[in-house]
Amino acid sequence: MHTSTPPRQAVVVLDPGHNGGNASAAAAINRHVPAGRGRTKPCNTTGTSTDAGYPEHAFNFDVAQRTGRILSAEGIRVVFTRDADDEVGPCVDERAAIGNAAEADAVVSIHADGAAAGARGFHVAYSAPPLNTAQGQPARRLADALVSGLADAGFPVADYIGAAGLSARDDLAGLNLSERPAALVECGNMRNATEAAAMSTPEGRQRYAEAIAAGTLDFLGR
């Protein structure tokens, strides 16, 4: 009897930046680890916060969880680089290794920026120049899809960094060390009062999650 092999389930790794325990573990997060291109960087950082004190690590974690639920409902296998927001790390090189080990079809790192108060908008970073095939056209297509997802949801592109919502970077360890298509989303500026207000509400975070999920699904051809 002939049996067909079921199609491979798509895998997305979501990487919520930073972690809630980082601030109390300076020695651990300041330890240098490989960052690609022959460089090293601190294991991790504490991230930024709104002027009212809402921390980036909490925003990142909640948006990632919300994004994961949307993707899971679409039949995607979702892997997180961290499953709690009160721990330390993982280091940036370990985060990249999680995506590589999962053989992810897409790796999406979720962050928020801490720029000058007048700056606004999102941007999506990708590794450039690419260090392997996945960092070439696949990563750029992922970045483009994420830009479209956020822009289509009504989020403004950054007016202070990159161009048309895209930022080519050679200094981000998680992107440099990735062997899978990877991009990093800076959802907006936590020091901008308007964007901080949106990021600080469950409704605002759900909008970001829906936009990131839409871009990811578009990249996957779903």
N, C-alpha and C positions, 0 to 999 in steps of 0.2 A: 504494500500500500504506500502510495506516495504521500509524504507529509511535507508541507512547506514550512520554511523557517519564518517565524514571526519577525516583523520588522523591528530593528533595534530601537529601543526607547531613547529619545533625545535626552541629553543630560545638560543641565545648566548649573553652574556653580555661582552662587551669590556670595559676595564678599563684603559684609558690612564693616566699614573701616573702624579702626581703633577698638577700644573695649573699656568698660567702666572701671576695671581695676587697675588700669595702666597708671593713673596718677599716683597711686600709692606704691608703685613698684619701679621706682626710677632706675635702680641698678639693672633690673631685668630688661626694661624696654630701651635703655641707652646702650646696651651691648650691641656691638656692630656685627652685622651679618652680611653675606653676599647680596649684592644688589644688581648684578649683571654689568656687562661692559667693563669688567675689571675693577669695579668699585665696591665699596661697602657703605652701609647706612645703618642708623640705629634700628634695632629690632622693630620698634613701633613708636608711636607718639600718642599723646593724650587727645589730640584733635582740638577743635575750637568749640565755641558755644555762642548762643545769642547773648545780647547785652543783658537780657533778663535771667540768664544762667541755664537755659535749656541746652544740654550738651550734645555735641555732634554725635558722639558714640551712641547715644540713645536714639537719636533721629535715624542714623544709619541702620541700626538694628531693627527698628520698627518698620522702616520702609522695606528692608530686605525680607522680613517675615511676611509682610503684606504681599510683596511681589511674588514670593515663593508660593503662597496660597493660590494666587491667580494662575501661575504656571502649572502647579500641580493639578489644578482642576482641568487643565488642557492636556493632561497626560504626560507632562514633562517630569522627568526625575530630577528633583532639586537637591543639591548638596550645598550646605552652608559651611563657610570657613570657621564660623563660631556659632554656638547654639545658646549662648547666654550673654548677658551684658554686664556682668559683675565679676568678670575674670580678667586675666592678663594675657595680652597677645591675641592670637599667635603672631609670631614674627612675620615680617613681610615675605621672607623667602619661604616660610612654611605655608603661607597663604597661596603662593604660586604653586607649590608642590601639591597642594590639595586639588587644584584644578587639573594639574597634569596627571595625577594618579587616577582621577575620576574619568579621564579621557573626555573631558567636557566638550560639548559642541559649542558652548559659549561660556565665558567667564565675565561676570559683570560685577565690578567693584563699586560700592555705593558710598558716597561721601557728601559733605557740604563744605563750602569754603568759608574762610574768615578774612575777607578782603576789606578794603575801605568802605565806610558806610554808604557812600554814594554809588558804589559798584553794584551791578545787579545781573541776574541771568545765570543760566546753566552752561556748562561746557563738558565735552566728552573727550577724554585723553586716550591716545593710543600710542604704542611704541613705534618710534621712528628715529633713525632708520631701522627697519626690521632686522631682527637677528635670526629669524628662521621663517619658514614658509607661512606658518600660521599667523605670524605677526605682520605679514604683508597684506595682500588683498582681503583675506578672511577677516582680520582684525579691523581693517578699514571699513569693510562692509558692515560689520557689527557696530562700529562707532557711528557710521552714517545712519543706520537704522534706529539707533538710540536717539540721535539728534532729531530725526523725523518724529519719533514717538513723543518726545517731550515738546517739540514745537507744535505738533498737531493737537496736543492737549492744552495749548495756550500758554506754555511757559516761555518767557523771553530768552533768547540766546544771550550769552555773556557780552557785556559791552566793555570789558576791561582786560580780557585775555582771549587768545586764540582768534579764530576767524570763522564766522558762520557756525558757531557752536562747537567747532573742532579744535583740538589742541594737540599737536604732535610733540611727544616728550621722549627724551632719552634717559631720564633720571628717576623713573618710577620703578622700583624693584619688582613689584607684582606684575608689571607689564613686561619688563625686560626678561624676567625668568620664566615667563609663560611659554609653554609649547603648544598652547591651544589658542583659538581666537579670543582675545581679551580686550576689554575696554574699561575705563574708569569714569564714572559719572559724578561730576560735581553738580549736585542738584540746584544749587543756588548759593547765595551769600548770606550766611547767618548774621552778619553785622548790618545787613540792610533791613530796615524796620519792616517793610512790606513783606519781604521774603521770610524773615524770621517769624512773623505772625502766622504765615501759612504753614511753615514747618512745625510750629508749636501746637498745631491742632491735629486730631486724628483724621479729620476730613482732608486737610492739606496733605498729610502723609499718604493717604489713600490715593489722592490724585497723582502724586509722584509715582507711587507703586504701579498704578494702572498704566501710566505713560511708559515707564521702564519695561513693564511686561509686554506692552504692545510693540515696542521696538524690538525686544528680544524675540517675540513670536514672529514678527515680520522677517527678521534675520534667519530664523529657522524655517521659513517658508510655510508657516502655519496660518 
